[in-house]
Amino acid sequence: MLALFAVLLPVTCRACAVCGGATDEHIVEASNSVLWALLGLVMFVFAATAATIWFLWKKAHTPIPAHLALIESLSSEEATAD
């Protein structure tokens, strides 16, 4: 029903000024700048996600410092003695 309605309904489609072949250089330059800014934002999000994953992976594979290992071994011995 919805497809039939969409086919029978006359719709006028208009492209934006840039896609429609605008002759104004300022509009074309502005839209290109916006596209590059959005691509940069997407790349920043991907890079931040990758950096977070790398940081967590590095942190998970770092050995425990000697003073913390000593404290953990003393606590576990006291827990088993009780």
MMTF fields as JSON, N, C-alpha, C and O atoms, coordinates in Angstrom:
{
  "mmtfVersion": "1.0.0",
  "mmtfProducer": "UNKNOWN",
  "numBonds": 327,
  "numAtoms": 328,
  "numGroups": 82,
  "numChains": 1,
  "numModels": 1,
  "chainsPerModel": [1],
  "groupsPerChain": [82],
  "chainIdList": ["A"],
  "bondAtomList": [4, 2, 8, 6, 12, 10, 16, 14, 20, 18, 24, 22, 28, 26, 32, 30, 36, 34, 40, 38, 44, 42, 48, 46, 52, 50, 56, 54, 60, 58, 64, 62, 68, 66, 72, 70, 76, 74, 80, 78, 84, 82, 88, 86, 92, 90, 96, 94, 100, 98, 104, 102, 108, 106, 112, 110, 116, 114, 120, 118, 124, 122, 128, 126, 132, 130, 136, 134, 140, 138, 144, 142, 148, 146, 152, 150, 156, 154, 160, 158, 164, 162, 168, 166, 172, 170, 176, 174, 180, 178, 184, 182, 188, 186, 192, 190, 196, 194, 200, 198, 204, 202, 208, 206, 212, 210, 216, 214, 220, 218, 224, 222, 228, 226, 232, 230, 236, 234, 240, 238, 244, 242, 248, 246, 252, 250, 256, 254, 260, 258, 264, 262, 268, 266, 272, 270, 276, 274, 280, 278, 284, 282, 288, 286, 292, 290, 296, 294, 300, 298, 304, 302, 308, 306, 312, 310, 316, 314, 320, 318, 324, 322],
  "bondOrderList": [1, 1, 1, 1, 1, 1, 1, 1, 1, 1, 1, 1, 1, 1, 1, 1, 1, 1, 1, 1, 1, 1, 1, 1, 1, 1, 1, 1, 1, 1, 1, 1, 1, 1, 1, 1, 1, 1, 1, 1, 1, 1, 1, 1, 1, 1, 1, 1, 1, 1, 1, 1, 1, 1, 1, 1, 1, 1, 1, 1, 1, 1, 1, 1, 1, 1, 1, 1, 1, 1, 1, 1, 1, 1, 1, 1, 1, 1, 1, 1, 1],
  "groupList": [{"groupName": "MET", "atomNameList": ["N", "CA", "C", "O"], "elementList": ["N", "C", "C", "O"], "formalChargeList": [0, 0, 0, 0], "bondAtomList": [1, 0, 2, 1, 3, 2], "bondOrderList": [1, 1, 2], "singleLetterCode": "M", "chemCompType": "L-PEPTIDE LINKING"}, {"groupName": "LEU", "atomNameList": ["N", "CA", "C", "O"], "elementList": ["N", "C", "C", "O"], "formalChargeList": [0, 0, 0, 0], "bondAtomList": [1, 0, 2, 1, 3, 2], "bondOrderList": [1, 1, 2], "singleLetterCode": "L", "chemCompType": "L-PEPTIDE LINKING"}, {"groupName": "ALA", "atomNameList": ["N", "CA", "C", "O"], "elementList": ["N", "C", "C", "O"], "formalChargeList": [0, 0, 0, 0], "bondAtomList": [1, 0, 2, 1, 3, 2], "bondOrderList": [1, 1, 2], "singleLetterCode": "A", "chemCompType": "L-PEPTIDE LINKING"}, {"groupName": "PHE", "atomNameList": ["N", "CA", "C", "O"], "elementList": ["N", "C", "C", "O"], "formalChargeList": [0, 0, 0, 0], "bondAtomList": [1, 0, 2, 1, 3, 2], "bondOrderList": [1, 1, 2], "singleLetterCode": "F", "chemCompType": "L-PEPTIDE LINKING"}, {"groupName": "VAL", "atomNameList": ["N", "CA", "C", "O"], "elementList": ["N", "C", "C", "O"], "formalChargeList": [0, 0, 0, 0], "bondAtomList": [1, 0, 2, 1, 3, 2], "bondOrderList": [1, 1, 2], "singleLetterCode": "V", "chemCompType": "L-PEPTIDE LINKING"}, {"groupName": "PRO", "atomNameList": ["N", "CA", "C", "O"], "elementList": ["N", "C", "C", "O"], "formalChargeList": [0, 0, 0, 0], "bondAtomList": [1, 0, 2, 1, 3, 2], "bondOrderList": [1, 1, 2], "singleLetterCode": "P", "chemCompType": "L-PEPTIDE LINKING"}, {"groupName": "THR", "atomNameList": ["N", "CA", "C", "O"], "elementList": ["N", "C", "C", "O"], "formalChargeList": [0, 0, 0, 0], "bondAtomList": [1, 0, 2, 1, 3, 2], "bondOrderList": [1, 1, 2], "singleLetterCode": "T", "chemCompType": "L-PEPTIDE LINKING"}, {"groupName": "CYS", "atomNameList": ["N", "CA", "C", "O"], "elementList": ["N", "C", "C", "O"], "formalChargeList": [0, 0, 0, 0], "bondAtomList": [1, 0, 2, 1, 3, 2], "bondOrderList": [1, 1, 2], "singleLetterCode": "C", "chemCompType": "L-PEPTIDE LINKING"}, {"groupName": "ARG", "atomNameList": ["N", "CA", "C", "O"], "elementList": ["N", "C", "C", "O"], "formalChargeList": [0, 0, 0, 0], "bondAtomList": [1, 0, 2, 1, 3, 2], "bondOrderList": [1, 1, 2], "singleLetterCode": "R", "chemCompType": "L-PEPTIDE LINKING"}, {"groupName": "GLY", "atomNameList": ["N", "CA", "C", "O"], "elementList": ["N", "C", "C", "O"], "formalChargeList": [0, 0, 0, 0], "bondAtomList": [1, 0, 2, 1, 3, 2], "bondOrderList": [1, 1, 2], "singleLetterCode": "G", "chemCompType": "PEPTIDE LINKING"}, {"groupName": "ASP", "atomNameList": ["N", "CA", "C", "O"], "elementList": ["N", "C", "C", "O"], "formalChargeList": [0, 0, 0, 0], "bondAtomList": [1, 0, 2, 1, 3, 2], "bondOrderList": [1, 1, 2], "singleLetterCode": "D", "chemCompType": "L-PEPTIDE LINKING"}, {"groupName": "GLU", "atomNameList": ["N", "CA", "C", "O"], "elementList": ["N", "C", "C", "O"], "formalChargeList": [0, 0, 0, 0], "bondAtomList": [1, 0, 2, 1, 3, 2], "bondOrderList": [1, 1, 2], "singleLetterCode": "E", "chemCompType": "L-PEPTIDE LINKING"}, {"groupName": "HIS", "atomNameList": ["N", "CA", "C", "O"], "elementList": ["N", "C", "C", "O"], "formalChargeList": [0, 0, 0, 0], "bondAtomList": [1, 0, 2, 1, 3, 2], "bondOrderList": [1, 1, 2], "singleLetterCode": "H", "chemCompType": "L-PEPTIDE LINKING"}, {"groupName": "ILE", "atomNameList": ["N", "CA", "C", "O"], "elementList": ["N", "C", "C", "O"], "formalChargeList": [0, 0, 0, 0], "bondAtomList": [1, 0, 2, 1, 3, 2], "bondOrderList": [1, 1, 2], "singleLetterCode": "I", "chemCompType": "L-PEPTIDE LINKING"}, {"groupName": "SER", "atomNameList": ["N", "CA", "C", "O"], "elementList": ["N", "C", "C", "O"], "formalChargeList": [0, 0, 0, 0], "bondAtomList": [1, 0, 2, 1, 3, 2], "bondOrderList": [1, 1, 2], "singleLetterCode": "S", "chemCompType": "L-PEPTIDE LINKING"}, {"groupName": "ASN", "atomNameList": ["N", "CA", "C", "O"], "elementList": ["N", "C", "C", "O"], "formalChargeList": [0, 0, 0, 0], "bondAtomList": [1, 0, 2, 1, 3, 2], "bondOrderList": [1, 1, 2], "singleLetterCode": "N", "chemCompType": "L-PEPTIDE LINKING"}, {"groupName": "TRP", "atomNameList": ["N", "CA", "C", "O"], "elementList": ["N", "C", "C", "O"], "formalChargeList": [0, 0, 0, 0], "bondAtomList": [1, 0, 2, 1, 3, 2], "bondOrderList": [1, 1, 2], "singleLetterCode": "W", "chemCompType": "L-PEPTIDE LINKING"}, {"groupName": "LYS", "atomNameList": ["N", "CA", "C", "O"], "elementList": ["N", "C", "C", "O"], "formalChargeList": [0, 0, 0, 0], "bondAtomList": [1, 0, 2, 1, 3, 2], "bondOrderList": [1, 1, 2], "singleLetterCode": "K", "chemCompType": "L-PEPTIDE LINKING"}],
  "groupTypeList": [0, 1, 2, 1, 3, 2, 4, 1, 1, 5, 4, 6, 7, 8, 2, 7, 2, 4, 7, 9, 9, 2, 6, 10, 11, 12, 13, 4, 11, 2, 14, 15, 14, 4, 1, 16, 2, 1, 1, 9, 1, 4, 0, 3, 4, 3, 2, 2, 6, 2, 2, 6, 13, 16, 3, 1, 16, 17, 17, 2, 12, 6, 5, 13, 5, 2, 12, 1, 2, 1, 13, 11, 14, 1, 14, 14, 11, 11, 2, 6, 2, 10],
  "groupIdList": [1, 2, 3, 4, 5, 6, 7, 8, 9, 10, 11, 12, 13, 14, 15, 16, 17, 18, 19, 20, 21, 22, 23, 24, 25, 26, 27, 28, 29, 30, 31, 32, 33, 34, 35, 36, 37, 38, 39, 40, 41, 42, 43, 44, 45, 46, 47, 48, 49, 50, 51, 52, 53, 54, 55, 56, 57, 58, 59, 60, 61, 62, 63, 64, 65, 66, 67, 68, 69, 70, 71, 72, 73, 74, 75, 76, 77, 78, 79, 80, 81, 82],
  "secStructList": [7, 2, 2, 2, 2, 2, 2, 2, 1, 7, 7, 7, 7, 7, 7, 7, 6, 6, 6, 6, 6, 7, 7, 7, 2, 2, 2, 2, 2, 2, 2, 2, 2, 2, 2, 2, 2, 2, 2, 2, 2, 2, 2, 2, 2, 2, 2, 2, 2, 2, 2, 2, 2, 2, 2, 2, 2, 2, 2, 2, 6, 1, 7, 7, 7, 2, 2, 2, 2, 2, 2, 2, 2, 2, 2, 2, 2, 2, 2, 2, 2, 7],
  "xCoordList": [0.825, 0.0, 0.877, 0.631, 1.91, 2.791, 3.583, 3.789, 4.026, 4.769, 3.872, 4.322, 2.634, 1.698, 1.461, 1.42, 1.307, 1.113, 2.336, 2.196, 3.544, 4.772, 4.922, 5.431, 4.489, 4.61, 3.589, 3.901, 2.402, 1.341, 1.436, 0.867, 2.129, 2.23, 3.322, 4.49, 2.954, 3.983, 4.834, 4.316, 6.141, 7.056, 8.077, 8.626, 8.312, 9.338, 10.602, 10.622, 11.653, 12.934, 13.854, 13.97, 14.489, 15.439, 16.764, 16.815, 17.808, 19.137, 19.572, 19.021, 20.562, 21.088, 21.831, 22.051, 22.206, 22.836, 24.142, 24.461, 24.892, 26.17, 25.946, 26.576, 25.059, 24.803, 24.115, 24.291, 23.351, 22.639, 23.505, 23.019, 24.783, 25.68, 25.708, 25.6, 25.851, 25.887, 27.127, 28.194, 26.975, 28.1, 28.778, 29.832, 28.196, 28.764, 29.911, 29.687, 31.116, 32.3, 32.25, 32.779, 31.624, 31.588, 30.77, 31.138, 29.68, 28.843, 29.582, 29.539, 30.251, 30.994, 32.138, 32.362, 32.853, 33.974, 33.484, 34.114, 32.372, 31.829, 31.368, 31.615, 30.706, 30.232, 31.402, 31.35, 32.452, 33.639, 34.317, 34.795, 34.36, 34.958, 34.167, 34.744, 32.858, 32.006, 32.211, 32.279, 32.309, 32.531, 33.866, 33.94, 34.919, 36.221, 36.176, 36.797, 35.451, 35.326, 34.6, 35.002, 33.547, 32.818, 33.664, 33.627, 34.417, 35.321, 36.391, 36.754, 36.895, 37.869, 37.282, 37.963, 36.034, 35.373, 35.215, 35.449, 34.825, 34.687, 36.04, 36.13, 37.084, 38.417, 38.899, 39.581, 38.557, 38.917, 38.237, 38.86, 36.988, 36.267, 36.897, 37.081, 37.229, 37.885, 39.246, 39.586, 40.016, 41.338, 41.232, 42.024, 40.264, 40.083, 39.657, 40.096, 38.813, 38.402, 39.587, 39.772, 40.386, 41.571, 42.568, 43.164, 42.758, 43.681, 43.19, 43.993, 41.903, 41.345, 41.536, 41.91, 41.279, 41.465, 42.931, 43.245, 43.833, 45.265, 45.679, 46.432, 45.203, 45.539, 45.059, 45.8, 43.832, 43.302, 44.052, 44.302, 44.418, 45.17, 46.547, 47.004, 47.203, 48.527, 48.442, 49.303, 47.421, 47.243, 46.978, 47.439, 46.241, 45.916, 47.138, 47.193, 48.115, 49.292, 50.506, 51.609, 50.325, 51.409, 51.523, 50.521, 52.739, 52.872, 52.599, 52.764, 52.181, 51.879, 53.198, 54.131, 53.3, 54.53, 54.82, 53.91, 56.09, 56.52, 55.845, 55.461, 55.695, 55.097, 53.62, 53.128, 52.903, 51.502, 51.401, 50.487, 52.326, 52.329, 52.582, 51.977, 53.469, 53.74, 52.496, 52.165, 51.81, 50.588, 49.526, 48.853, 49.372, 48.387, 48.753, 47.864, 50.026, 50.422, 50.215, 49.832, 50.464, 50.233, 48.748, 48.364, 47.907, 46.474, 45.918, 45.05, 46.4, 45.873, 46.333, 45.594, 47.536, 47.994, 47.179, 46.86, 46.839, 46.041, 44.625, 44.017, 44.098, 42.741, 42.68, 41.678, 43.723, 43.71, 44.01, 43.633, 44.689, 45.013, 43.774, 43.702, 42.814, 41.609, 40.662, 39.612],
  "yCoordList": [-1.189, 0.0, 1.264, 2.211, 1.248, 2.397, 2.582, 3.712, 1.485, 1.57, 2.125, 2.942, 1.702, 2.198, 3.695, 4.449, 4.115, 5.532, 6.347, 7.446, 5.807, 6.524, 6.641, 7.647, 5.632, 5.662, 6.629, 7.345, 6.651, 7.476, 8.944, 9.808, 9.233, 10.603, 11.342, 10.961, 12.393, 13.137, 13.968, 14.751, 13.771, 14.453, 15.218, 14.697, 16.428, 17.227, 17.14, 17.552, 16.602, 16.483, 17.596, 17.871, 18.213, 19.27, 18.949, 18.589, 19.082, 18.881, 20.146, 21.226, 19.994, 21.184, 22.038, 21.615, 23.215, 24.145, 23.593, 23.82, 22.88, 22.336, 21.177, 21.115, 20.27, 19.108, 19.531, 18.896, 20.579, 21.05, 21.859, 22.33, 22.033, 22.767, 24.247, 25.056, 24.609, 26.027, 26.688, 26.079, 27.906, 28.648, 29.517, 30.093, 29.616, 30.434, 29.672, 28.617, 30.182, 29.513, 29.396, 28.437, 30.355, 30.357, 29.178, 28.567, 28.866, 27.752, 26.433, 25.578, 26.261, 25.03, 24.889, 23.805, 25.959, 25.918, 25.617, 24.852, 26.216, 25.99, 24.55, 23.946, 23.995, 22.616, 21.644, 20.639, 21.912, 21.058, 21.136, 20.124, 22.317, 22.473, 21.711, 21.082, 21.769, 21.054, 19.548, 18.842, 19.057, 17.625, 17.185, 16.133, 17.971, 17.623, 17.675, 16.847, 18.636, 18.73, 17.507, 16.971, 17.066, 15.882, 14.618, 13.76, 14.497, 13.35, 13.37, 12.326, 14.564, 14.684, 14.288, 13.666, 14.638, 14.261, 12.752, 12.178, 12.118, 10.658, 9.997, 9.046, 10.492, 9.922, 10.144, 9.285, 11.275, 11.517, 10.51, 10.006, 10.223, 9.245, 7.86, 7.156, 7.466, 6.172, 6.124, 5.122, 7.194, 7.229, 7.197, 6.526, 7.913, 7.909, 6.532, 6.097, 5.847, 4.497, 3.537, 2.727, 3.629, 2.774, 3.065, 2.137, 4.33, 4.686, 4.158, 3.715, 4.201, 3.674, 2.167, 1.645, 1.471, 0.011, -0.33, -1.246, 0.402, 0.152, 0.402, -0.39, 1.488, 1.798, 0.701, 0.278, 0.241, -0.808, -2.117, -2.828, -2.449, -3.669, -3.59, -4.55, -2.438, -2.246, -2.323, -2.927, -1.724, -1.732, -3.15, -3.514, -3.944, -5.304, -6.216, -7.201, -5.907, -6.758, -6.225, -6.743, -5.207, -4.679, -5.505, -5.726, -5.971, -6.758, -5.91, -4.69, -6.594, -5.917, -5.496, -6.297, -4.261, -3.827, -4.701, -5.283, -4.781, -5.692, -5.368, -6.282, -4.09, -3.753, -4.151, -4.514, -4.088, -4.522, -6.048, -6.601, -6.72, -8.189, -8.684, -9.667, -8.013, -8.378, -8.198, -9.061, -7.083, -6.828, -7.875, -8.367, -8.22, -9.242, -10.604, -11.345, -10.957, -12.261, -12.307, -13.345, -11.196, -11.162, -11.25, -11.925, -10.582, -10.633, -12.024, -12.488, -12.694, -14.024, -15.033, -15.972, -14.874, -15.78, -15.588, -16.559, -14.339, -14.064, -14.601, -15.051, -14.559, -15.031, -16.551, -17.087, -17.252, -18.721, -19.191, -20.305, -18.362, -18.75, -18.693, -19.407, -17.865, -17.724, -18.819, -18.842],
  "zCoordList": [0.0, 0.0, 0.0, -0.747, 0.863, 0.949, -0.347, -0.789, -0.956, -2.218, -3.325, -4.129, -3.377, -4.378, -4.187, -5.159, -2.954, -2.657, -3.076, -3.613, -2.83, -3.186, -4.696, -5.19, -5.43, -6.884, -7.485, -8.436, -6.949, -7.517, -7.101, -7.769, -6.034, -5.548, -6.321, -6.253, -7.052, -7.785, -6.811, -6.016, -6.902, -5.996, -6.827, -7.798, -6.44, -7.101, -6.264, -5.104, -6.86, -6.167, -6.633, -7.827, -5.693, -6.018, -5.352, -4.176, -6.105, -5.549, -4.822, -5.038, -3.965, -3.297, -4.316, -5.45, -3.913, -4.849, -5.405, -6.572, -4.594, -5.051, -6.016, -7.072, -5.658, -6.525, -7.82, -8.86, -7.753, -8.926, -9.866, -10.894, -9.539, -10.419, -10.142, -11.063, -8.891, -8.531, -9.118, -9.195, -9.517, -10.078, -9.026, -9.291, -7.855, -6.79, -6.128, -5.535, -6.22, -5.68, -4.155, -3.594, -3.483, -2.02, -1.486, -0.482, -2.146, -1.707, -1.883, -0.999, -3.003, -3.263, -2.27, -1.732, -2.027, -1.076, 0.344, 1.074, 0.723, 2.063, 2.239, 3.283, 1.237, 1.371, 1.384, 2.093, 0.623, 0.673, 2.037, 2.55, 2.618, 3.945, 4.999, 5.886, 4.897, 5.85, 5.717, 6.723, 4.498, 4.304, 4.895, 5.529, 4.699, 5.275, 6.798, 7.465, 7.348, 8.802, 9.361, 10.394, 8.696, 9.16, 9.034, 9.915, 7.956, 7.819, 8.903, 9.447, 9.215, 10.3, 11.637, 12.452, 11.874, 13.121, 13.234, 14.298, 12.156, 12.153, 12.405, 13.182, 11.759, 11.964, 13.4, 13.959, 13.996, 15.387, 16.314, 17.248, 16.064, 16.888, 16.745, 17.738, 15.512, 15.301, 15.997, 16.626, 15.887, 16.511, 18.038, 18.701, 18.591, 20.041, 20.538, 21.603, 19.785, 20.161, 20.112, 21.02, 19.054, 18.935, 20.053, 20.599, 20.401, 21.48, 22.826, 23.647, 23.052, 24.299, 24.388, 25.438, 23.292, 23.277, 23.504, 24.265, 22.846, 23.025, 24.466, 25.033, 25.073, 26.456, 27.4, 28.288, 27.214, 28.087, 27.901, 28.874, 26.656, 26.4, 27.054, 27.675, 26.91, 27.504, 29.022, 29.662, 29.595, 31.047, 31.562, 32.644, 30.792, 31.212, 31.171, 31.907, 30.325, 30.196, 30.957, 30.785, 31.787, 32.596, 33.865, 34.545, 34.204, 35.434, 36.683, 36.681, 37.735, 38.993, 39.64, 39.692, 40.134, 40.81, 42.036, 42.627, 42.401, 43.474, 44.805, 45.535, 45.13, 46.421, 46.483, 47.552, 45.352, 45.352, 45.373, 45.985, 44.714, 44.752, 46.173, 46.602, 46.906, 48.294, 49.148, 49.961, 48.966, 49.744, 49.431, 50.336, 48.143, 47.775, 48.336, 48.756, 48.359, 48.896, 50.404, 50.943, 51.089, 52.541, 52.862, 53.818, 52.081, 52.335, 52.076, 52.815, 51.042, 50.75, 51.791, 52.088, 52.361, 53.414, 54.684, 55.37, 55.002, 56.192, 56.025, 56.997, 54.818, 54.575, 54.69, 55.163, 54.269, 54.352, 55.763, 56.128, 56.58, 57.956, 58.85, 59.851, 58.504, 59.359, 59.176, 59.819]
}
